[in-house]
Each structure stands twice: as C-alpha cells, then as structure tokens.
C-alpha cells in the first residue's frame, strides 16, 4: 500500500467512528481487520463513543493481545475482562490479576495455576477453566520456573477431563511436585506415569495401591 502510517491510522479511526457496525463486520470478513484491532493496544481509546467500541468488539469477538491502560477507561477494561475479550497470554493474565484481584509474582512463576485460581478474579478463573487445554499449552508449560505446583492443584489438573492425557503427561514430566497418595488420581495410566516419573512420595499406601 502507498498509504503512510499516519493516513492508515486516520482511516482506521474514521472507519471505527463513522461506519456502521455491520459494515465494519463485512469489512472484517474480507480483510485482516479483526487481527489489526486485536493487536491495537490503544483501541479502547481510539474513539470517544464507548458503546460503539463495545458493539464493534462484541460483534467481531475481538480477543486483545495487550492493552495500554493509559488509553483504557475502567468501564472499558471491565467490559473486556467480564466479556473474555482477550487472549489467554501472560501479559493479559498478569494485567487482570493486578487490576482486578490479587497477584503474587513468585507464585505466578513457580505454581502458576495455583496463582490463577487464588487470584480472586472470578471471570478470569472461569475463562481459563473453560479453555484449560489452551491455557496449559500456551502459558503453564512455557513458564520455565513453573515446576513446584501446589499438590492439591496438581491433583486437580491431573484429574480433570478438560485436559488430554498427552497434556497431563507433559505436566507430570515438567513438575517437581510429588503426589502424596497416588490413589487420589482417577486414571490408572496417569497414576502409572506418576510412578514411572518418580513423582509420587515413597509411602506404603502408594506401593499397595499400585
């Protein structure tokens, strides 16, 4: 395109301010507009009409990668947070935990899922639990220091039907946390893998169980 960055930005603002939402949706269907909006950290401050912005975001089901809080009102941030209009990534999760609940950097780094479910951010917790496989693959397994998960939380992850056995195996391989009672693990193959990987405490109950 021969348009300068400034001109593109101007047209982008004009489009969002003056075009009908259905027209914006049609343009999005024929272009990368949805991705462009998702990557605009300043989008929530791009025009003054908050209801129009909400309508665009909801209609296009925008998932923001990041937000510039200097450009974002509390009202708009709550709309994004409560509507799950954001990507499950480190930046957005930390931002939400800091602004809407409780955030402990040490816990986030070493026992990530524990940190999330104790954040008191109910909308975030529900969103992650609805998309648990994505969360584990994109965040949980990719934090290098995330190897000392809380035991009760680890058992919860290994017992959920929201994760594939392949993903559970990766969690077991990664963690240094040991399970006290292997009998608390529902699936025999997951329990066997815990034993194979030496992720079970050496107690008589575990020997008897398996």
Residue pairs with C-beta under 8 A, 6 or more apart in sequence:
1 8
3 11
12 36
12 46
13 46
13 47
15 24
15 27
16 24
16 46
16 47
16 52
16 53
16 56
17 47
17 49
17 52
19 27
21 52
21 55
21 56
21 59
22 59
24 33
24 56
24 59
24 60
25 59
25 60
27 33
28 34
28 60
33 60
34 60
34 61
34 62
37 43
37 56
37 57
37 60
37 62
38 62
38 63
38 64
38 65
38 87
39 65
39 66
40 46
41 64
41 65
41 66
41 67
41 68
41 71
42 68
42 71
43 53
43 62
43 64
43 71
44 53
44 67
44 71
44 72
44 73
44 76
44 77
44 80
45 68
45 70
45 71
45 72
45 73
46 53
46 71
47 53
50 73
50 75
50 76
53 76
54 76
54 79
56 62
57 79
57 80
57 83
57 85
58 83
58 85
61 85
62 85
63 85
63 86
63 87
64 80
64 85
64 86
64 87
64 92
65 86
65 87
65 89
65 91
65 92
66 91
66 92
66 95
67 77
67 80
67 86
67 92
67 95
69 77
69 95
69 99
77 99
79 85
80 86
81 96
81 100
81 121
81 123
81 124
82 123
84 123
84 127
86 92
86 96
88 127
88 128
88 131
88 134
88 135
88 138
88 139
89 138
89 139
90 139
90 143
93 116
93 124
93 128
93 139
94 103
94 108
96 119
96 121
96 124
97 103
97 108
97 115
97 116
97 119
97 121
97 124
100 121
100 123
100 124
101 119
101 120
101 121
101 124
102 118
102 119
102 120
103 115
103 119
104 115
107 114
107 115
107 118
108 115
109 143
109 145
109 146
110 145
110 146
110 147
110 148
110 149
111 146
111 148
111 149
111 150
111 153
112 139
112 140
112 143
112 146
112 149
113 140
113 149
113 153
113 157
114 149
114 150
114 153
116 124
116 125
116 128
117 125
117 153
119 125
128 135
129 162
132 160
132 162
132 163
133 162
133 163
133 164
133 167
136 157
136 163
136 167
136 170
136 171
137 167
140 146
140 171
141 167
141 170
141 171
141 174
146 174
147 174
147 175
147 176
147 177
148 175
148 176
148 177
149 157
149 171
149 175
149 177
150 177
151 177
151 178
151 179
151 180
154 171
154 175
154 177
154 179
155 179
155 184
155 185
157 163
157 168
157 171
158 168
158 171
158 172
158 185
158 187
158 190
158 194
159 184
159 185
159 186
159 187
163 171
165 187
165 189
165 190
168 190
168 193
169 190
169 193
172 190
172 193
172 194
172 197
172 199
173 197
175 199
177 199
178 198
178 199
178 200
178 201
179 185
179 194
179 199
179 200
179 201
180 201
180 203
181 203
181 205
181 206
181 209
182 191
182 194
182 195
182 200
182 206
182 209
182 210
183 191
183 205
183 206
183 209
185 191
185 194
191 209
191 210
192 210
194 200
195 206
195 210
200 206
